[in-house]
């Protein structure tokens, strides 16, 4: 029973961690090299990694998606999609895809004359499954060595941990006051019933033994 309990706990908190890691904002210092628009098929299970800002998008099998190509300071490429999130999840309420596309085009630069920007995004990049992070904001920085402190993530995770702790403490107190006494009474009742059954069984055996002696 303990293994089932720990398996459930690990699966539950592992799921929460994956959702938070996907949804919380991330920051990349990059140099934008190109932007383009491409039609994407939305027919397989990877559809969950594409935004659905409009009700009609749930019935579309494909649509045009804007992309932003960039290069990190270490020379590794990264590609972002540029989609509105609308009122859906994650709750970034992004409606300025066209403006962000314009900003990305304006921030293009070359290796010889780089213009470094911080791209705030959420999501993952997976080449095998064609999954792209969604760009949310773009802002210019002085250079590739700028230090980015994720203040929002720090505050959010601190509040989240405090909330989980508060719920857990209250649940533990509630369990100790309300649930544990009931379980203890039930357990005592079961033990008492078991003792009574054993006593009756012994009495029956004694009665049978008395007949055998005769």
Secondary structure, 3 states (H helix, E strand, C coil): CHHHHHHHHHHHHHHHHHHHHHHCCEEEEEEEEEEEEEEEECCCHHHHHCCCCCHHHHHCCEEEEEEEEEEECCCCEEEEEECCCCCCCCCCCCCCHHHHHHHHHHCCCCCCCCCEEEEEEECCCECCCCECEEEEEEEECCCCCCCCCCHHHHHHHHHHHHHHHHHHHHHHHHHHHHHHHHHHHHHHHHHHHHHHHHHHHHHHHHHHHHHHHC
